[in-house]
Amino acid sequence: MQEFLQFPQIDPVIVEIGPLALRWYGLMYLIGFVGAMYLANKRVNDSDCFWSKEQLSDLLFYGFIGVILGGRIGYVFFYQFETFLAEPTYLFKIWTGGMSFHGGFLGVIAAMFWFAHKSGTKFVQVADFIAPMVPIGLGAGRIGNFINAELWGRQTDVPWAIVFPNAGGVPRHPSQLYEFFLEGLVLFILVNLYRKMSPPAGAVAGLFSLGYGTFRFIIEYFREPDAHLQDFMGGWITMGQLLSTPMIIAGLALIIWSYYKQNSQQQVKQA
């Protein structure tokens, strides 16, 4: 009989002092924010940076607020809407867990629009600047999901399958680690290498949207849907895939638009 890896017993709380507790998941969010701040400050003197350090601090703060508010609201409305209807105060119970990337993504877009308006710059400039930093937070968040033994994968018998606690006692794909690898590490490398090739405005943000949407769509085949969404859309597409599809389309459209606009401007200059 094949033996599978057993998930190690990891306390979700790192340290607890009185009523205050530092949790692994919170630490991962902090690492993502600090990582983004480090890269932003490193690029402050680059030619593709249009703002001062003070403005960058504002941008990152708005983005962080967008992630938290958008992530929570998105999770409740996309995945727990029935719970919200039965108990509206559930929206504010963030200590119970539950964040949605797609909701956070919309929150960050709103924050970028606001910052672009406030700073007098174009939205695509803000989006291109932010996009290369986002995979840091994504990767850190997926490690947090793994440590919390949540958002596990579908049942499988692959050699690296893991038996997670409270997951039916069956071996499952460690889909959190798949997401860390693709959405965090691979996407970070792709977007940052592409950024250094000096693509037209909007293309970097477009590649991020296309890359994340594609990776998430693929990983959904290995990730176990939430219990109340098992029969969503007849089982032929998951909520994650449905929400990722517009990102794929929008990302591809943004890349095509950015190159089309660049070519049009070059033709005008040559005329």
C-alpha positions as a Markdown table, in Angstrom:
| # | Residue | x | y | z |
|---|---|---|---|---|
| 1 | Met | 0.0 | 0.0 | 0.0 |
| 2 | Gln | 1.4 | 3.4 | -1.0 |
| 3 | Glu | 2.2 | 5.7 | 1.8 |
| 4 | Phe | 1.7 | 9.5 | 1.3 |
| 5 | Leu | 3.2 | 12.5 | 3.0 |
| 6 | Gln | 1.4 | 13.6 | 6.2 |
| 7 | Phe | 1.0 | 17.4 | 6.7 |
| 8 | Pro | 3.2 | 18.5 | 9.5 |
| 9 | Gln | 1.5 | 19.9 | 12.6 |
| 10 | Ile | 2.1 | 23.6 | 12.3 |
| 11 | Asp | 0.6 | 26.1 | 14.8 |
| 12 | Pro | -0.9 | 28.9 | 12.8 |
| 13 | Val | 0.0 | 31.3 | 15.6 |
| 14 | Ile | 3.8 | 32.1 | 15.7 |
| 15 | Val | 3.7 | 34.0 | 19.0 |
| 16 | Glu | 0.9 | 35.1 | 21.3 |
| 17 | Ile | 1.2 | 37.9 | 23.8 |
| 18 | Gly | -1.9 | 38.5 | 25.8 |
| 19 | Pro | -4.8 | 39.3 | 23.4 |
| 20 | Leu | -2.3 | 39.9 | 20.5 |
| 21 | Ala | -1.3 | 37.0 | 18.2 |
| 22 | Leu | 1.1 | 37.0 | 15.3 |
| 23 | Arg | -0.1 | 34.4 | 12.7 |
| 24 | Trp | 1.8 | 32.9 | 9.8 |
| 25 | Tyr | -0.8 | 34.2 | 7.4 |
| 26 | Gly | -0.5 | 37.7 | 8.6 |
| 27 | Leu | 3.3 | 37.4 | 8.4 |
| 28 | Met | 3.0 | 36.4 | 4.8 |
| 29 | Tyr | 1.0 | 39.5 | 4.0 |
| 30 | Leu | 3.6 | 41.6 | 5.7 |
| 31 | Ile | 6.4 | 39.9 | 3.7 |
| 32 | Gly | 4.5 | 40.6 | 0.5 |
| 33 | Phe | 4.0 | 44.3 | 1.4 |
| 34 | Val | 7.7 | 44.7 | 2.5 |
| 35 | Gly | 8.9 | 43.0 | -0.6 |
| 36 | Ala | 6.8 | 45.3 | -2.8 |
| 37 | Met | 8.1 | 48.4 | -0.9 |
| 38 | Tyr | 11.7 | 47.2 | -1.3 |
| 39 | Leu | 11.3 | 46.9 | -5.1 |
| 40 | Ala | 9.5 | 50.2 | -5.4 |
| 41 | Asn | 12.1 | 52.1 | -3.5 |
| 42 | Lys | 14.8 | 50.3 | -5.6 |
| 43 | Arg | 13.2 | 51.6 | -8.8 |
| 44 | Val | 12.6 | 55.1 | -7.5 |
| 45 | Asn | 15.5 | 56.5 | -9.5 |
| 46 | Asp | 14.8 | 54.4 | -12.6 |
| 47 | Ser | 13.7 | 56.0 | -15.8 |
| 48 | Asp | 10.3 | 54.2 | -15.6 |
| 49 | Cys | 9.5 | 55.7 | -12.2 |
| 50 | Phe | 7.5 | 58.9 | -12.4 |
| 51 | Trp | 7.1 | 59.6 | -8.6 |
| 52 | Ser | 8.9 | 60.6 | -5.5 |
| 53 | Lys | 9.5 | 58.3 | -2.6 |
| 54 | Glu | 6.7 | 60.0 | -0.7 |
| 55 | Gln | 4.3 | 59.4 | -3.6 |
| 56 | Leu | 5.4 | 55.8 | -3.8 |
| 57 | Ser | 4.6 | 55.3 | -0.2 |
| 58 | Asp | 1.1 | 56.7 | -0.9 |
| 59 | Leu | 0.8 | 54.3 | -3.9 |
| 60 | Leu | 1.8 | 51.3 | -1.9 |
| 61 | Phe | -0.5 | 52.3 | 1.0 |
| 62 | Tyr | -3.5 | 52.7 | -1.3 |
| 63 | Gly | -2.6 | 49.4 | -3.0 |
| 64 | Phe | -2.4 | 47.6 | 0.4 |
| 65 | Ile | -5.8 | 49.0 | 1.4 |
| 66 | Gly | -7.2 | 47.9 | -1.9 |
| 67 | Val | -5.9 | 44.4 | -1.4 |
| 68 | Ile | -7.4 | 44.0 | 2.0 |
| 69 | Leu | -10.8 | 45.6 | 1.4 |
| 70 | Gly | -11.2 | 44.2 | -2.1 |
| 71 | Gly | -9.9 | 40.8 | -1.1 |
| 72 | Arg | -12.4 | 40.5 | 1.8 |
| 73 | Ile | -15.4 | 41.9 | -0.1 |
| 74 | Gly | -14.6 | 39.8 | -3.1 |
| 75 | Tyr | -14.3 | 36.6 | -1.0 |
| 76 | Val | -17.7 | 37.2 | 0.6 |
| 77 | Phe | -19.5 | 38.2 | -2.6 |
| 78 | Phe | -17.9 | 35.6 | -4.9 |
| 79 | Tyr | -17.7 | 32.6 | -2.5 |
| 80 | Gln | -19.9 | 33.2 | 0.6 |
| 81 | Phe | -22.8 | 35.4 | -0.7 |
| 82 | Glu | -25.4 | 33.1 | 0.9 |
| 83 | Thr | -23.7 | 33.4 | 4.2 |
| 84 | Phe | -23.6 | 37.2 | 3.8 |
| 85 | Leu | -27.3 | 37.3 | 3.1 |
| 86 | Ala | -28.1 | 35.3 | 6.2 |
| 87 | Glu | -25.6 | 37.2 | 8.3 |
| 88 | Pro | -24.5 | 40.6 | 6.9 |
| 89 | Thr | -22.0 | 41.2 | 9.7 |
| 90 | Tyr | -20.0 | 38.2 | 8.3 |
| 91 | Leu | -18.4 | 40.7 | 5.9 |
| 92 | Phe | -16.5 | 42.3 | 8.8 |
| 93 | Lys | -15.4 | 39.0 | 10.5 |
| 94 | Ile | -12.0 | 39.0 | 8.9 |
| 95 | Trp | -10.6 | 36.9 | 11.8 |
| 96 | Thr | -12.6 | 33.9 | 10.5 |
| 97 | Gly | -10.4 | 33.9 | 7.3 |
| 98 | Gly | -11.3 | 34.3 | 3.7 |
| 99 | Met | -9.7 | 36.5 | 1.0 |
| 100 | Ser | -10.1 | 36.5 | -2.7 |
| 101 | Phe | -7.3 | 37.4 | -5.1 |
| 102 | His | -9.8 | 38.5 | -7.8 |
| 103 | Gly | -11.5 | 40.8 | -5.3 |
| 104 | Gly | -8.1 | 42.1 | -4.2 |
| 105 | Phe | -7.2 | 42.6 | -7.8 |
| 106 | Leu | -10.3 | 44.8 | -8.4 |
| 107 | Gly | -9.4 | 46.7 | -5.2 |
| 108 | Val | -5.9 | 47.4 | -6.4 |
| 109 | Ile | -7.2 | 48.5 | -9.8 |
| 110 | Ala | -9.5 | 51.0 | -8.0 |
| 111 | Ala | -6.5 | 52.2 | -5.9 |
| 112 | Met | -4.4 | 52.7 | -9.0 |
| 113 | Phe | -7.1 | 54.7 | -10.7 |
| 114 | Trp | -7.3 | 56.9 | -7.7 |
| 115 | Phe | -3.5 | 57.4 | -7.5 |
| 116 | Ala | -3.2 | 58.0 | -11.2 |
| 117 | His | -5.8 | 60.8 | -10.9 |
| 118 | Lys | -4.2 | 62.2 | -7.8 |
| 119 | Ser | -0.7 | 62.2 | -9.2 |
| 120 | Gly | -1.6 | 63.4 | -12.7 |
| 121 | Thr | -0.2 | 60.3 | -14.4 |
| 122 | Lys | -1.7 | 57.7 | -16.7 |
| 123 | Phe | -3.3 | 54.6 | -15.3 |
| 124 | Val | -1.2 | 52.3 | -17.5 |
| 125 | Gln | 2.0 | 53.9 | -16.1 |
| 126 | Val | 0.8 | 53.0 | -12.5 |
| 127 | Ala | -0.3 | 49.5 | -13.6 |
| 128 | Asp | 3.0 | 48.8 | -15.3 |
| 129 | Phe | 4.9 | 49.9 | -12.2 |
| 130 | Ile | 2.8 | 47.9 | -9.8 |
| 131 | Ala | 2.4 | 44.6 | -11.8 |
| 132 | Pro | 6.0 | 43.3 | -11.3 |
| 133 | Met | 5.7 | 43.5 | -7.5 |
| 134 | Val | 2.4 | 41.7 | -7.1 |
| 135 | Pro | 3.7 | 38.1 | -7.5 |
| 136 | Ile | 5.8 | 38.6 | -4.3 |
| 137 | Gly | 2.6 | 39.0 | -2.3 |
| 138 | Leu | 0.9 | 36.2 | -4.3 |
| 139 | Gly | 3.7 | 33.8 | -3.6 |
| 140 | Ala | 3.9 | 34.7 | 0.1 |
| 141 | Gly | 0.1 | 34.4 | 0.4 |
| 142 | Arg | 0.1 | 30.8 | -1.0 |
| 143 | Ile | 2.8 | 29.8 | 1.4 |
| 144 | Gly | 0.5 | 31.1 | 4.1 |
| 145 | Asn | -2.3 | 29.0 | 2.7 |
| 146 | Phe | -0.1 | 25.9 | 2.9 |
| 147 | Ile | 1.0 | 26.6 | 6.4 |
| 148 | Asn | -2.6 | 27.1 | 7.4 |
| 149 | Ala | -3.5 | 23.8 | 5.7 |
| 150 | Glu | -6.3 | 25.5 | 3.7 |
| 151 | Leu | -7.3 | 25.7 | 0.1 |
| 152 | Trp | -5.9 | 22.2 | -0.5 |
| 153 | Gly | -6.1 | 20.3 | -3.8 |
| 154 | Arg | -8.2 | 17.6 | -5.2 |
| 155 | Gln | -7.7 | 13.9 | -4.3 |
| 156 | Thr | -4.9 | 12.2 | -6.1 |
| 157 | Asp | -2.3 | 9.4 | -5.8 |
| 158 | Val | 0.7 | 11.2 | -7.2 |
| 159 | Pro | 3.9 | 10.5 | -5.1 |
| 160 | Trp | 4.0 | 14.0 | -3.7 |
| 161 | Ala | 0.4 | 14.0 | -2.5 |
| 162 | Ile | -0.2 | 15.2 | 1.0 |
| 163 | Val | -2.8 | 14.2 | 3.6 |
| 164 | Phe | -4.0 | 17.5 | 5.0 |
| 165 | Pro | -5.9 | 17.7 | 8.4 |
| 166 | Asn | -9.6 | 18.2 | 8.1 |
| 167 | Ala | -9.5 | 17.3 | 4.4 |
| 168 | Gly | -11.2 | 13.9 | 4.5 |
| 169 | Gly | -8.1 | 11.9 | 5.4 |
| 170 | Val | -7.2 | 11.3 | 1.7 |
| 171 | Pro | -4.1 | 12.3 | -0.2 |
| 172 | Arg | -4.4 | 15.6 | -2.1 |
| 173 | His | -2.5 | 17.8 | -4.5 |
| 174 | Pro | -0.6 | 20.5 | -2.6 |
| 175 | Ser | -2.2 | 23.0 | -4.9 |
| 176 | Gln | -1.0 | 25.9 | -2.7 |
| 177 | Leu | 2.6 | 25.0 | -3.6 |
| 178 | Tyr | 1.6 | 24.8 | -7.3 |
| 179 | Glu | 0.2 | 28.3 | -7.0 |
| 180 | Phe | 3.3 | 29.6 | -5.2 |
| 181 | Phe | 5.5 | 28.2 | -8.0 |
| 182 | Leu | 3.4 | 29.5 | -11.0 |
| 183 | Glu | 1.6 | 32.6 | -9.6 |
| 184 | Gly | 4.6 | 33.7 | -7.4 |
| 185 | Leu | 7.9 | 32.5 | -8.7 |
| 186 | Val | 7.3 | 32.0 | -12.4 |
| 187 | Leu | 5.1 | 35.0 | -12.9 |
| 188 | Phe | 7.6 | 37.2 | -11.0 |
| 189 | Ile | 10.4 | 36.1 | -13.3 |
| 190 | Leu | 8.3 | 36.5 | -16.5 |
| 191 | Val | 6.9 | 39.9 | -15.7 |
| 192 | Asn | 10.2 | 41.4 | -14.5 |
| 193 | Leu | 12.3 | 40.1 | -17.4 |
| 194 | Tyr | 9.7 | 41.4 | -19.8 |
| 195 | Arg | 9.7 | 44.8 | -18.0 |
| 196 | Lys | 13.5 | 45.1 | -18.7 |
| 197 | Met | 12.8 | 44.7 | -22.4 |
| 198 | Ser | 11.2 | 48.2 | -22.4 |
| 199 | Pro | 7.8 | 47.1 | -23.8 |
| 200 | Pro | 5.1 | 49.8 | -24.7 |
| 201 | Ala | 3.0 | 51.3 | -21.9 |
| 202 | Gly | 0.4 | 48.9 | -20.7 |
| 203 | Ala | 2.1 | 45.7 | -21.9 |
| 204 | Val | 3.7 | 44.8 | -18.6 |
| 205 | Ala | 0.3 | 45.0 | -16.8 |
| 206 | Gly | -1.2 | 43.1 | -19.7 |
| 207 | Leu | 1.3 | 40.3 | -19.3 |
| 208 | Phe | 0.7 | 40.1 | -15.6 |
| 209 | Ser | -3.1 | 39.8 | -16.1 |
| 210 | Leu | -2.7 | 37.3 | -18.9 |
| 211 | Gly | -0.1 | 35.3 | -16.9 |
| 212 | Tyr | -2.0 | 35.1 | -13.7 |
| 213 | Gly | -5.3 | 34.4 | -15.3 |
| 214 | Thr | -3.8 | 31.5 | -17.3 |
| 215 | Phe | -1.9 | 30.0 | -14.4 |
| 216 | Arg | -4.9 | 30.2 | -12.1 |
| 217 | Phe | -7.2 | 28.7 | -14.7 |
| 218 | Ile | -4.8 | 25.7 | -15.0 |
| 219 | Ile | -4.3 | 25.3 | -11.3 |
| 220 | Glu | -8.1 | 25.2 | -10.7 |
| 221 | Tyr | -8.0 | 21.7 | -12.3 |
| 222 | Phe | -5.9 | 20.6 | -9.3 |
| 223 | Arg | -7.5 | 22.7 | -6.6 |
| 224 | Glu | -10.5 | 21.5 | -4.6 |
| 225 | Pro | -13.5 | 23.8 | -5.0 |
| 226 | Asp | -15.2 | 25.1 | -1.8 |
| 227 | Ala | -17.8 | 22.6 | -0.5 |
| 228 | His | -20.8 | 24.8 | -1.4 |
| 229 | Leu | -19.4 | 25.4 | -5.0 |
| 230 | Gln | -18.8 | 21.7 | -5.9 |
| 231 | Asp | -21.7 | 21.8 | -8.4 |
| 232 | Phe | -21.1 | 25.4 | -9.6 |
| 233 | Met | -22.0 | 25.7 | -13.3 |
| 234 | Gly | -22.6 | 22.0 | -13.5 |
| 235 | Gly | -19.0 | 21.2 | -12.5 |
| 236 | Trp | -17.6 | 22.1 | -15.9 |
| 237 | Ile | -16.0 | 25.3 | -14.7 |
| 238 | Thr | -15.0 | 26.5 | -11.3 |
| 239 | Met | -15.6 | 30.0 | -9.8 |
| 240 | Gly | -11.8 | 30.6 | -10.0 |
| 241 | Gln | -11.8 | 29.8 | -13.7 |
| 242 | Leu | -14.8 | 31.9 | -14.3 |
| 243 | Leu | -13.2 | 34.9 | -12.6 |
| 244 | Ser | -9.8 | 34.3 | -14.3 |
| 245 | Thr | -11.3 | 34.3 | -17.8 |
| 246 | Pro | -11.8 | 38.1 | -18.0 |
| 247 | Met | -8.3 | 38.6 | -16.8 |
| 248 | Ile | -6.9 | 36.5 | -19.6 |
| 249 | Ile | -9.0 | 38.3 | -22.2 |
| 250 | Ala | -8.2 | 41.8 | -20.7 |
| 251 | Gly | -4.5 | 41.0 | -20.5 |
| 252 | Leu | -4.3 | 39.9 | -24.1 |
| 253 | Ala | -6.3 | 42.8 | -25.3 |
| 254 | Leu | -4.1 | 45.3 | -23.3 |
| 255 | Ile | -0.9 | 43.8 | -24.8 |
| 256 | Ile | -2.3 | 44.0 | -28.4 |
| 257 | Trp | -3.6 | 47.6 | -27.7 |
| 258 | Ser | -0.2 | 48.7 | -26.3 |
| 259 | Tyr | 1.8 | 47.5 | -29.3 |
| 260 | Tyr | -0.9 | 48.8 | -31.8 |
| 261 | Lys | -0.7 | 52.2 | -30.1 |
| 262 | Gln | 3.1 | 52.2 | -30.2 |
| 263 | Asn | 3.2 | 51.3 | -33.9 |
| 264 | Ser | 0.6 | 54.0 | -34.7 |
| 265 | Gln | 2.7 | 56.6 | -32.9 |
| 266 | Gln | 5.9 | 55.5 | -34.7 |
| 267 | Gln | 4.1 | 55.8 | -38.1 |
| 268 | Val | 2.9 | 59.3 | -37.2 |
| 269 | Lys | 6.5 | 60.3 | -36.4 |
| 270 | Gln | 7.8 | 58.9 | -39.6 |
| 271 | Ala | 5.1 | 60.6 | -41.7 |
